[in-house]
Amino acid sequence: MPDWTYQPLRGVAAALLGVRRSQVLALRALATVGRLPGGGWAVARALGHRHPPAHLAGTVDGVPVRSRLGAVVPPEVARDAVRALPLLGAGVIEVAPATEADVVRQAVAGAPVPVLVREADPAEEEAIVRDAGAVVPGRTDVVHLTSPDIPAAVEALADPDAIVLATPSVLIDAGPGWFGRVLEAATPTTPPARTTGWNPRWWPTWWWGALVGLGMVAGGLVAAAITLGPVLLWYDRAFLGASVDHLHHINHRLVGFLQHDRITLAGTMVSIGVLYTGLSVGGLRRGWPWAREAYLVSGWIGFPTLLYFVGSGFLEPLHVAAAAALFPAFLLSARRRDLTPQWTSAPEGDERVRRRALVGQLLVVITGAGLFVGGVVVSVVGLTEVFVPSDLEFLGAEPAGLADANPKLLAFIAHDRAGFGGALMSAAAAITLLGAWGWRRGEAWVWWSLALAAVTGFLPAVVVHGVIHYIDFGHLAPVFVGMATTVTALALARPYLCARLR
């Protein structure tokens, strides 16, 4: 598993189960998930997310491998390690000392990468290889690393004939995320190129991504200005057949309730724009593959939620126009044309600072996952029940009574609620993936993107609830929990993410 779960949880598991048992349990859990249909792909993408450079490919006794970086594992954990570690970036596994053919046979069966066998006695080694079947013998130039020093690993991989293996002590000290850090450090990079000219056909993809982000920020600010000003536009009044004064007459808290929905949506739109701009300028511009994928996952969640309007019964022209204007730019930003590695691979620095940052990383991922679940719930409620119990308590009304007062009112409210749910899912996906994939020393843009997204997302939601006096502890508890975990995460990670690099 990656460092952001491995390091914080290792201490807890070790305290409960012992160090040895906790390590075996972690490998077994990852191997089990990897065996499930689609599990290996999900783990490799969500946790491993490795893109080994082409020059690290090679062969092991004639068997091609994508990466010559691997690990040494003892025979008692070989069966799980052979299935778990390749998901995190290991291209070769060595079982040593391999003394029993049955153990090796079980490890090799269905192994996704070549398996080396090493035994002190060459005669016994040959016998084990012969009895176990399709096991690749260790006759290649193998370098065993006993230190997690990344530059040493990169230097060893510079030999195109060398297989570089991390010993168990390296994985115990540095965590399985060590594979990804080595692969990134070994990737040849160049400084970001200066792009000249303003012909849109030749704009780099990150410009289009930044344009989408800035457009989302502008859209959120416009939505906030409308909400704090006239509240209803001409097409809103036409759909409802009612004015703001009429809504006040139906229920004296109804306008405030609509404002609280729309301000929360506007803040989420600005947060999405901040995240997209950060991913584009800090990630896409420098060729990070994971930044492109995080951006696309979030966008392909957000744009289709426009179809929520079909389910709610109210098609908002301004929202449709904004989506229609930004979607072509989103498609242009999805091109792979200029994803040339242009990042800087920084040293890890102080280990205590890194480990505190890993706790912060875990909190960001947990927060993002929680927000995504919240977005799903809000979407479902908005498209079905429309209200949660605390909403009705605040309004002092029932849905049937509101529908009797204005038959189109529920559809109008539902479209706001469902739209917020879709936007929240989109923002949550970007937060989760940025936290899971973007944690690297000196990448200050990651910290600032998350910090500004948190401010623009959480603060308007809290303020508008206070202004309209919709103060229900159960309703606001998830918001306050998200704020607390985000502040804690950013405080722990700031010295690491915002470190000044030479």
N, C-alpha and C positions, 0 to 999 in steps of 0.2 A: 504494500500500500504506500501511497505517497507520504512525504514527510509531514504534511500538515495534519494527517491523522496518526501517523506512526509515532512521532516524537511525543505529543501530548498524551496519547492513550497508552504508550508503552509504560510510562511510570505508573499509571493506574492499574493496568493489567498486571504489571510485575508485582505490585504490592498485593494484589489479590491472588494471583496464580503462581507467582515466581517468574523470574526472567525467562527461563528456558521454556516453560509452558506457554507464556504469553507470546513468544516468538512463533512457536509452532501453531498456536491458535490463529495468529494473524495470517500466516501462510495458508493454513487450511481453509480459512474463511474466504480468502481471495481466490484460491483454487476452486472452491465450491461454486462461487458466483461465476467464475470463468467457464465452468462446465455447462451452465444453463444455456438454453437457446438464446443467442444474442448477448449472453453475459460477457463473453470474452471481448466482443466488440465494444460493449458499453464501458467495461473497465478500462480497456486500452484507450478509448477516446476521453472518458471523463476523468480518469485518474492517471493513466500513463501518459497519453497524449504526446507521444514521442515522434519526432520527425528526424531520423538519423540522416546525416549528410551522405551523399553518394560515395564519397571516398572511404567511408568506413565499411562498405560492403566488401565481401571477400568469400573465400571458400574454406571449409574445414574438411580435409580429406576428400575433396571433390564435391562436397555438399555446399551449395550457395547459401550465404547468410546475408541479411540486410545490415547487420551490425556485428563487428568483431569484438564488441564489448559484452562481457558476461560475468558469471559468478561461479564460485566454488561452493558446493553445499555438501553436508555430511549425508550419508546414505539414509539415515532415519527420517530425514525430511525431504528426500529427493523427489518422491512422488508428487508432493504438493508444490515444491519449489519449481519443478520443471514446468508446471502449468501456471504458476502465479507470476514468477519473475519476468518471463517474456512479455507479459502484459504491461510491464513497467519499463521496458526498454532493453532487457537482456537478450542478446542474440545467440548466446552459447551458454550451456550449463555444463559444469564438470562435477561429477560425483567422485568424491575422494574422502577417505580411502574406501574403495568399493571391494568388499570382501565376499559378498554373496550374490550369485547370479540372479536369484529370485528377486532381490531388491532392485537390482538394475533393470531387470525385465519389466517390472511394474512401473518403474519411472519412465522407461523409454516408450512404452505402449502409448501411441498417439501423441508423442511429444511434439510440440510445434517448432522446436529448434533442435539443432544437433546436440547430442549429449556426449561429452568426453568421459572416459573412464580411466582412473589413475590408481595404480596399486604399487606398493613398494616392490613386490616381487613380479618381474616381467612375465614369468611363466604363468602365475595366477591371473595376471591381467589379461593375457591372451585367452585363458580358459573362460574367464568371465565374459569377455567380449563375444567369444564363440557361442557360449551357452545362452547368453541373453538375447542374441539376435541382432537387430538393427541398431547397434551401438557404435558410435564413431570413436575409434581409439585415439588416444591423445598423443599423436606423433607430430603435431604441428608445433610451431614456435610459440609457446605459451608463456605469457608474462603474468606472474601472480603478484597482485598489489596487496601489501599489508597495511597501507596507509590510505585514508580517504582523500589525500591530496589530489585535487583535480588537475593542476598543471602536470603532475607526474603521469596521470592516466592519459592525458592528451598527448604528451610526448611519446609514451609507449605506443599509442595508436597510430603515430606518424609512420611507423614501419608497416607497409601494406601487407606483409606476410605474418604479422603478429596477431595472436589472439590474446586479449587483455582481460584477465579475470579478477574480480574482487573477492578476496577471502571473506569468510564469515565475519571476522572481526571488523572489516570495513562496513559491511551492511548493518552490523549491530551499532556501530558508532555513528554512522552518517545517515542511516535509513535508506530504504529502497529508492527514494527520490534522487539518490546519488547518480543513478543511471542518466536521468534526464539532464542533470547539471553538467555531467561530463559530455553528453552528446551536444549540448548547446555550446559548451566551451570549445569543442572540436569543430564546430561549423565555421567555415570561412565566411567572414563578413567584410563589408566595405562601408565607408561612411555614407550617410544618406546623400543621394545625388540632388543637385540643384536643378529644378525643372524650370525651363524658360518658355515664354509664350503663353497666350491665354486662349488658344483655340480649344474649345470644349472637347473636341474629338481626341485630343492628345492629353487631356488632363489625366494625371495618375489616379488610380482608384481611390486613394485615401482622400483626395480632394472631394470626390463625390460623397464619400462617407461622412466627411466633415460637413458638407452641405446638408446632408440629411439630418445630422445632429443639430446644426444651427437652425434648420427649419423646424425641428421639433421644439427647440427652445422658444423660437418666435411664436409657434402655434400655442404653446402653453401660456405664454405671456398674454397673447391676444385673448385666449379663453378666460384668463383671470381678469383682464380688464373688462370684458363683457359682463362677467359675473358680478364684479364689484360695481359696475355701472348700471346699464339698463336691465340686467338679469336676463330678459327675454329679447330676442331679436324678432324681426318681422315675421320670419317663417315659423318661429316658436308660437307667436301669438296667433298666426293663421291656423296652425295645426290644432292648438288648444281651443281656439275660438274664445280666448280670454286674455285679459291684461294682468299685470302684476297686482293691481288693486283688486281684481276679481279673485286672484289666488289668496290674497290676504283675507278676503271675505269668506272663502271656503274654510281656511284654517290659518290662524294668526302666526303659526310657526312654519307654514309650508314653504314660504319664500326662503327663509333661512335654511331650511332643510335642503332645498334645491341648490342654494349657494354652497352649502358644505360639501355636497356631492361634486359640484363642478370645480370648486377650488382644489379639492383633493385630486381630481383628475388632472387639472392644470399643473399642479405641482409634480405629479407623476410624469406628465409629458416633458416638463423641463428636465427632470431627472434622466429620462431616456435620452434626451438631447445631449446632456452633459456626458453621459456614458458613451454614446456614439461618437461624439467629438473626441473624447479621450482615446477610445479604441482606434479611431482613424489616425489622429495625429501622433499618438504615442506608439500604436501597434502596427496598423496597416502601413504607415509611412516607412517603418523600419523593417517590414517584411516578416513580422511574426506570424506564422501560420495559425496559431491558436487565436490571435486577435481577430483575424478574418472569420474564423469559425464561430467565435463568441458573438461577433456582430451579426452574422447571418442567422444564427439560431434565434437570437432575440428578435430580429426583423421579421423572420418567417413566422414567429409567434404573433407579433404585434399587428402586421398589416392585414392578415386574414380575419382578425377580429372585427373588421369593418362589417363582416357578414352578420355580426350580432344584431345590427339594425334591422335585418330581415326578421329575426325572431322577436324583436321588441315591438315592431310595428311603426317605428318612427325613423325615417331616413333624414339625417341632418345634413343639409347642403354644404355648410361650411366644413364639416368634418370630411365629407366625401371629396370636396375640392382640395383640401390640404393633402389627403392621402393620394389623390390622383396626381398632384404636383410632385410629391416626394418619392413615389414608388419608382418612376423611371430612374431617378438618381440612385435609389437603392439598388436597382438591377445593375446599373453601370458600376457601382462600387463593389459588386460581387465578382467582377472579373479577376482572373488570376494573372493578368499580364505583367505586373511589375512587383510581384512578391519576391524581391531579391533580399537575402539576409543582409541587413544593415544595422543590426543591433550591436551592443557592447556587452561582452560577457565579463561580468565583474567578479572579483574574488568574494568569498562568502563573509570575510571579516570575522568579528568577534562571535564565537559560537553561542555565548549566552544571549546576545542580541538576536541572533538568528532563531534560536529556540523560542524566545518570547514572541517573535514575529510569526512563528508557526502556529502558536496558540491564537494569535490574532487572525491568521488566515482561516483557521478552523471556524472561528466565530463568524467571520464574513460569509463563509459557505453555508453555515447553519442558518444565518439570518436570511440569506438569499433564498434558500430552500423554503424557509418559513413564509417569506413573502410570496413565493410562487404558489404555495398551498393556499394562502389567503386570496390570491388572485383567482384561483380556480373556484373557491367557495363564493366569492363575490360575483363571479360570472354566472355561476349556477343559480344563485339567489336572484340576481338581477333578471335572468331569463325565465324564472319560474315564480317564486313567491314574491319577488320585488323587495319586500321588507324583512328585516330581522325583528325579533321581539322588542329590542331596545329602541328601534326606530318608531314603532307604533306607540311605545310608552312615551317617547319624546313628543310625538305629534298629538297624542291623546285622541287617536282616531283609529278606525279600522279600514282595511282596504275596500270593503264593500261601501262604506260611507263615502270615501273619496271618489269611488267610481260612480256613485249615484250623483255626486255633485258635478262631476265632469267625466264623461265616459272615456275620454282620451288621456286622462291624467296619469293613470297607471302606466300606460305605454310610454309616456313622456319621461316619467321617472325611471322606468326600467331601462331605457336606452342610455341614460346617464350612468346608472349603476353597472350595467353590463360593460359599457365602454371603459369604465374605470377598472373593472376586473381584468379586461384584456390588456390594458396598459400596464397594470401592476404585474401581470405575468411576464410581459415583455421586459420590463425593468428588472424583475427578479432574475430572469434568465441571464441577463447581462451581468448583474451583480455576482451571481453564483459562479459563472464561468470566468469572469475577470478575477475573482478571488481564488478559484481553484487553479487557474492556469497562469496567472500573471504575477505571482509572488517572486520577485527577484530583487536582489540588493541594488539600490541606486535607481530603481524605476519609480521616481517620484510621481510621475504622471498617474500611476495606478492609485497611489494614496490620494492625490488631489481629485481624481475622477470619482472615487468612492466617497470622499468627504463632501464634495459639492453636491453629488447626487443625494446623499443623506440629508443635507441641509434643505435642498429644494423639495425633497419628497416628504420628509417627516414634519418640518416646521410649519408649512401651510396647513397641514392636516390638524396639527395640535392647536394652532392659533384659531382656525375657523370654528373648531368645536367649542373653544372657550368663548368666542365672540357670540355665538348663537345660544350659548348655555346648554349645549348637548354634552353634558359631562356624566357619562356612565362608565363606571370603573371597568366592567366587563367588556364594554365596547372599545374602550381606549387601551386596555391592558396590552394587546398585541403591539400597538404602536409604541408604547413606552418600553416594552421588552426589546423591540427592535432597535430603538434609540440607544438603550443601555448597552446592548451587545455591540452595536456599531461603534459607539464612542470608545468602549473598552478595546475593541479590535484595532481601531485606528491608533489609539494611544500606544498599544503594545508594538505595533508594526512600524510606527513612524521612524524610529532610529535606523531601522533596516531598509525600508523602502526609500526613504529620503536621504540616505547616506550620501555624502559628497565623495565622488570618485575622482581619483587622479587621472 
